[in-house]
């Protein structure tokens, strides 16, 4: 409970200004990376069925060969509730000379937006973490994603932690281009977004926005100029990890069960003003394809 005894400054007329959470917010990034959906159930579940392999060559009057599609992995999104509130005594609300307490509901809204950004980024912050897995029991970026048909496993993570530079960017782009479906067939996976933390923004922009080829005196064109959208996310915790994303192929999802809602009430007994915000959401991925990542720290990785 916020009482007058704890907020003497806002009761005194001598101050020129009382600063109140005045800092600018970071722009929301997760809606530009993830597929944002709404849900009207307690959870959402995704699944998939494979296609087919290549056609069989057949001779004249030869019997037709049949191939069964394969049930792929299931992914469940369970919506979690997040909430926060605050209480202000009737007297403090009345005597606040700088209208600080009247601005606090807006601060709750900022907290709700920051919470969404924080948890959305967890998908990538845990991309190499064995305890954060998808439907195939592997992390988002794994060196051994199993195939539903029992075929050779696939990797969408670099095993050497390649740092972000021109040579390694090409390695990542080619690796994504080599992603296959669950029947081992080529798919149209192409890197379109380069996702980095602020520490790699300068490198990412030099690589993708320079007119000439970066880090060389040769008069070559920069083949990556305009080829990749650079997204810098302040909520990424690794200063070295970098990700390539195909915005049309990836299945990284966010579900709003309840968008942030705000309520206000007054205690009949004490007159205290009560404020709260509440939201429910889930996040994750239904398929790893369309994403490729490197820890970028130069160390071996297997997961």
C-alpha positions as CSV (number, residue, x, y, z in Angstrom):
1,X,0.0,0.0,0.0
2,X,1.4,3.4,-1.0
3,X,0.9,5.7,2.0
4,X,1.7,9.4,2.6
5,X,4.5,8.4,5.1
6,X,6.4,6.8,2.3
7,X,6.0,9.5,-0.3
8,X,6.8,12.8,1.5
9,X,8.3,14.5,-1.5
10,X,5.1,14.5,-3.6
11,X,3.3,16.1,-0.7
12,X,5.7,19.1,-0.5
13,X,5.2,22.1,-2.8
14,X,8.9,23.1,-3.0
15,X,10.1,20.7,-5.7
16,X,10.4,21.9,-9.3
17,X,9.7,18.5,-10.7
18,X,9.2,14.9,-9.5
19,X,10.5,12.4,-12.1
20,X,8.1,9.6,-12.7
21,X,9.1,6.7,-14.9
22,X,9.8,9.2,-17.7
23,X,12.1,7.1,-19.8
24,X,11.2,6.2,-23.3
25,X,10.2,2.7,-24.0
26,X,11.9,0.4,-26.4
27,X,9.9,-0.3,-29.5
28,X,8.1,-3.7,-29.6
29,X,10.1,-6.2,-31.6
30,X,8.4,-9.5,-31.1
31,X,5.4,-8.8,-33.5
32,X,8.0,-8.3,-36.3
33,X,9.6,-11.6,-35.6
34,X,6.9,-14.0,-34.5
35,X,3.5,-14.9,-35.9
36,X,1.1,-13.2,-33.5
37,X,-2.2,-15.1,-32.9
38,X,-5.2,-15.0,-30.7
39,X,-6.7,-17.9,-28.8
40,X,-10.1,-18.6,-27.2
41,X,-9.0,-21.8,-25.4
42,X,-6.9,-22.7,-22.4
43,X,-4.2,-24.0,-24.7
44,X,-3.4,-24.3,-28.4
45,X,-1.9,-27.3,-30.2
46,X,-0.2,-27.6,-33.5
47,X,0.7,-30.7,-35.5
48,X,1.6,-31.5,-39.1
49,X,1.6,-34.3,-41.6
50,X,4.5,-34.9,-44.0
51,X,4.4,-34.8,-47.8
52,X,5.9,-37.4,-50.0
53,X,9.3,-38.3,-51.4
54,X,10.3,-38.4,-55.1
55,X,8.2,-40.3,-57.5
56,X,9.2,-43.9,-58.3
57,X,10.5,-44.7,-61.7
58,X,8.4,-47.4,-63.3
59,X,8.4,-49.6,-66.3
60,X,5.6,-50.5,-68.7
61,X,2.7,-52.2,-66.8
62,X,4.7,-52.1,-63.6
63,X,2.7,-52.2,-60.3
64,X,2.2,-48.8,-58.6
65,X,4.2,-48.3,-55.4
66,X,2.5,-46.6,-52.5
67,X,4.0,-44.3,-49.8
68,X,2.3,-43.3,-46.6
69,X,2.6,-39.7,-45.2
70,X,4.0,-39.4,-41.8
71,X,2.5,-37.9,-38.7
72,X,4.9,-35.2,-37.5
73,X,5.5,-33.8,-34.0
74,X,2.9,-32.1,-31.8
75,X,3.5,-28.8,-30.0
76,X,1.3,-27.5,-27.2
77,X,1.1,-23.9,-26.2
78,X,-0.2,-23.5,-22.6
79,X,-1.2,-19.9,-21.8
80,X,0.3,-18.5,-18.6
81,X,-1.2,-15.7,-16.6
82,X,0.9,-12.6,-15.6
83,X,-0.5,-9.8,-13.4
84,X,0.5,-6.9,-11.1
85,X,-1.3,-4.3,-9.1
86,X,-0.8,-1.4,-6.7
87,X,-2.8,0.4,-4.0
88,X,-2.8,4.0,-3.0
89,X,-4.3,5.4,0.1
90,X,-7.2,7.8,-0.3
91,X,-5.3,10.5,1.4
92,X,-2.1,10.1,-0.7
93,X,-4.1,10.3,-3.8
94,X,-5.8,13.5,-2.6
95,X,-2.7,15.2,-1.4
96,X,-0.3,14.3,-4.2
97,X,0.7,17.8,-5.5
98,X,2.5,16.5,-8.6
99,X,-0.1,14.0,-9.9
100,X,2.4,11.3,-9.7
101,X,-0.1,8.6,-8.5
102,X,-2.5,9.5,-11.3
103,X,0.2,8.4,-13.8
104,X,0.8,5.0,-12.2
105,X,-1.8,3.2,-14.3
106,X,0.2,4.1,-17.4
107,X,3.3,2.7,-15.7
108,X,1.4,-0.6,-15.3
109,X,0.7,-0.6,-19.1
110,X,4.4,-0.1,-19.7
111,X,5.2,-3.0,-17.4
112,X,2.8,-5.2,-19.4
113,X,4.4,-4.3,-22.7
114,X,7.9,-5.0,-21.3
115,X,6.8,-8.3,-19.9
116,X,5.6,-9.4,-23.3
117,X,8.9,-8.4,-24.9
118,X,10.9,-10.1,-22.2
119,X,9.1,-13.5,-22.5
120,X,9.0,-13.4,-26.3
121,X,12.8,-13.0,-26.4
122,X,13.1,-16.1,-24.2
123,X,12.4,-18.2,-27.3
124,X,15.7,-17.1,-28.7
125,X,17.6,-16.6,-25.5
126,X,16.9,-20.4,-24.8
127,X,17.5,-21.4,-28.5
128,X,20.5,-23.4,-27.5
129,X,19.3,-24.6,-24.1
130,X,18.5,-28.4,-23.7
131,X,15.9,-27.7,-21.1
132,X,13.8,-25.6,-23.5
133,X,12.6,-27.9,-26.2
134,X,10.0,-28.2,-28.9
135,X,7.8,-31.0,-30.1
136,X,10.8,-33.0,-31.2
137,X,12.4,-32.8,-27.7
138,X,15.2,-30.6,-29.1
139,X,16.0,-26.9,-28.6
140,X,15.0,-24.4,-31.3
141,X,18.6,-24.4,-32.7
142,X,19.8,-28.0,-32.6
143,X,22.4,-30.1,-34.3
144,X,20.2,-33.2,-34.3
145,X,16.6,-32.5,-35.1
146,X,15.0,-36.0,-35.6
147,X,13.0,-36.7,-38.7
148,X,9.5,-38.1,-38.3
149,X,10.1,-40.7,-40.9
150,X,13.2,-42.0,-39.1
151,X,15.6,-40.5,-41.7
152,X,18.9,-38.7,-41.1
153,X,18.6,-36.0,-38.4
154,X,19.1,-32.4,-39.4
155,X,20.9,-29.4,-37.9
156,X,19.9,-25.7,-37.8
157,X,22.7,-24.7,-35.5
158,X,26.4,-24.2,-36.1
159,X,28.6,-26.6,-34.2
160,X,31.6,-24.2,-33.9
161,X,29.9,-21.1,-32.7
162,X,30.8,-19.1,-35.7
163,X,31.1,-15.4,-35.1
164,X,29.2,-13.0,-37.3
165,X,31.3,-12.0,-40.3
166,X,31.0,-12.1,-44.1
167,X,32.3,-15.6,-44.5
168,X,30.2,-17.1,-41.7
169,X,27.1,-15.2,-42.9
170,X,27.4,-17.1,-46.1
171,X,27.8,-20.3,-44.2
172,X,24.6,-19.7,-42.4
173,X,22.6,-18.7,-45.5
174,X,23.7,-21.9,-47.3
175,X,22.9,-24.0,-44.3
176,X,19.4,-22.6,-44.2
177,X,19.0,-23.2,-47.9
178,X,19.8,-26.9,-47.3
179,X,17.0,-27.5,-44.8
180,X,14.8,-30.4,-45.8
181,X,11.3,-31.6,-44.9
182,X,10.5,-34.7,-43.0
183,X,10.7,-36.8,-46.1
184,X,14.2,-35.5,-46.9
185,X,12.9,-33.2,-49.7
186,X,14.3,-29.7,-50.4
187,X,12.2,-26.8,-49.3
188,X,12.2,-23.1,-50.1
189,X,14.0,-21.9,-46.9
190,X,15.8,-18.7,-47.6
191,X,17.3,-16.3,-45.0
192,X,15.4,-13.0,-45.0
193,X,16.1,-11.6,-41.5
194,X,19.3,-11.3,-39.5
195,X,18.4,-11.1,-35.8
196,X,21.1,-9.8,-33.4
197,X,21.6,-8.2,-30.0
198,X,22.8,-4.5,-29.8
199,X,26.4,-5.6,-29.5
200,X,26.3,-7.0,-33.0
201,X,24.3,-4.2,-34.7
202,X,27.3,-2.4,-36.1
203,X,28.6,-5.6,-37.7
204,X,25.2,-6.6,-39.0
205,X,24.7,-3.3,-40.7
206,X,28.1,-3.2,-42.2
207,X,27.6,-6.6,-43.7
208,X,24.1,-5.8,-45.1
209,X,24.1,-2.1,-45.9
210,X,27.6,-1.4,-47.2
211,X,27.7,-0.6,-51.0
212,X,31.0,-2.4,-51.5
213,X,32.1,-5.7,-50.1
214,X,32.9,-5.3,-46.4
215,X,36.4,-5.6,-44.9
216,X,38.2,-5.6,-48.3
217,X,39.8,-3.1,-50.6
218,X,38.6,-5.0,-53.7
219,X,36.1,-3.3,-55.9
220,X,33.5,-6.1,-55.4
221,X,29.8,-5.4,-54.9
222,X,28.3,-6.3,-51.6
223,X,26.0,-9.2,-52.5
224,X,24.2,-8.9,-49.1
225,X,23.2,-5.2,-49.5
226,X,19.4,-5.1,-49.2
227,X,19.4,-8.9,-49.0
228,X,18.6,-9.2,-45.3
229,X,16.4,-7.3,-42.9
230,X,18.4,-6.5,-39.8
231,X,16.4,-6.7,-36.5
232,X,18.2,-5.6,-33.3
233,X,16.5,-6.8,-30.1
234,X,17.6,-5.3,-26.8
235,X,16.0,-8.2,-24.9
236,X,18.4,-10.8,-26.4
237,X,20.8,-11.7,-23.6
238,X,23.7,-13.1,-25.6
239,X,26.0,-10.5,-27.1
240,X,27.4,-13.0,-29.6
241,X,24.6,-15.2,-30.8
242,X,23.0,-14.4,-34.2
243,X,20.1,-15.9,-36.0
244,X,18.9,-16.1,-39.6
245,X,15.1,-16.3,-40.1
246,X,12.9,-17.0,-43.1
247,X,9.8,-15.0,-42.3
248,X,7.7,-17.1,-44.7
249,X,8.8,-20.5,-43.5
250,X,9.3,-20.2,-39.7
251,X,6.7,-21.4,-37.2
252,X,7.7,-19.2,-34.2
253,X,4.4,-18.3,-32.6
254,X,2.9,-16.0,-30.0
255,X,-0.6,-16.5,-28.7
256,X,-2.6,-13.9,-26.9
257,X,-5.3,-15.6,-24.7
258,X,-6.0,-12.3,-22.9
259,X,-4.3,-9.1,-24.1
260,X,-3.3,-6.8,-21.2
261,X,-6.4,-5.5,-19.5
262,X,-6.6,-2.9,-16.8
263,X,-9.0,-2.5,-13.9
264,X,-9.5,0.0,-11.1
265,X,-11.6,-0.2,-8.0
266,X,-11.9,1.5,-4.6
267,X,-11.9,-0.2,-1.2
268,X,-15.2,0.6,0.5
269,X,-13.7,0.2,4.0
270,X,-10.6,2.4,3.5
271,X,-11.1,4.4,0.4
272,X,-7.8,3.2,-1.1
273,X,-7.6,3.2,-4.8
274,X,-6.8,-0.2,-6.3
275,X,-5.3,-0.8,-9.8
276,X,-4.4,-4.0,-11.6
277,X,-3.3,-5.3,-14.9
278,X,-3.6,-8.9,-16.1
279,X,-2.7,-10.8,-19.3
280,X,-2.4,-14.4,-20.5
281,X,-0.2,-15.6,-23.3
282,X,2.1,-18.4,-24.6
283,X,5.0,-18.5,-27.0
284,X,7.2,-21.1,-28.7
285,X,7.7,-22.8,-32.0
286,X,5.9,-25.6,-33.9
287,X,8.7,-26.3,-36.4
288,X,12.4,-25.4,-36.3
289,X,12.7,-24.9,-40.1
290,X,13.1,-21.4,-41.2
291,X,15.5,-20.6,-38.4
292,X,19.3,-21.1,-38.2
293,X,21.5,-19.9,-35.4
294,X,25.0,-19.7,-34.1
295,X,26.1,-19.0,-30.5
296,X,28.7,-16.8,-32.0
297,X,31.2,-17.4,-29.2
298,X,33.7,-19.6,-31.0
299,X,33.0,-22.6,-28.8
300,X,31.8,-26.1,-29.8
301,X,28.1,-26.7,-29.6
302,X,26.1,-29.9,-29.8
303,X,22.5,-30.0,-28.8
